[in-house]
Amino acid sequence: MKILVGLILVVGIGYGALHYGGLLSFDPAQQGRDAKAAIKPGMSWKKVVSTTTEPSECRFYVIQKKNLGGQEIEITKAGPFMPFDGKNLEDRLLDESLPKGFEFLYKYSADVQFLVKFDAAGDVEYIGDAPTMKDLLDL
């Protein structure tokens, strides 16, 4: 009997802590939709990070030169995603070594993921949806 009363008490305290701590109402998908709505074209990358959170990943756009039919052409290509490093990004922007810009990937849930593309100055060009696992499985 004492064990049952103790168990009920522990469950009650745990539920109260979760309820009043806000963990029962935590919705990462809604948090992602709110973050996406808060980002506007023209915002600086620092303003985006302070308004939302640091992105999960970042990638840089690079210029590749290819020889096509005897002519050298430049192709802009997105590099691989890598962990976000604010210091590295700031240094590269100061060195002006990102002429084609960069992109943040925000992952909030399996359904809510989006990309924020920045220009060479570090200002938002556009916000777009990233393909999610749900999109890949919906054939």
TAMO-V249574 format. One record per pair of residues at least 24 apart in sequence whose C-alpha atoms are under 8 Angstrom apart, sorted by the first residue. I is the first residue (numbers start at 1). GAP is how many residues later the second one is. Records with the same first field share a line. If there is no record, write none. Layout:
BEGIN
I = GAP / GAP
END
This chain:
BEGIN
28 = 80 / 81
29 = 79 / 80 / 82 / 83
31 = 77
32 = 75 / 76 / 77 / 80 / 81
33 = 79
36 = 78 / 91
39 = 88
40 = 84 / 86 / 87
41 = 82 / 83 / 84 / 85 / 86
42 = 81 / 82 / 83
43 = 80 / 81
44 = 78 / 79 / 80
45 = 73 / 77 / 78 / 79
54 = 30
55 = 29 / 49 / 50 / 51 / 52
56 = 27 / 28 / 48 / 49 / 50 / 51
57 = 24 / 25 / 26 / 27 / 47 / 48 / 49
58 = 24 / 25 / 26 / 44 / 45 / 46 / 47
59 = 43 / 44 / 45
60 = 38 / 40 / 41 / 42 / 43
61 = 37 / 39 / 40 / 41 / 42
62 = 36 / 37 / 38
63 = 37
76 = 24
93 = 27 / 28 / 29
96 = 24
105 = 25
110 = 24
END
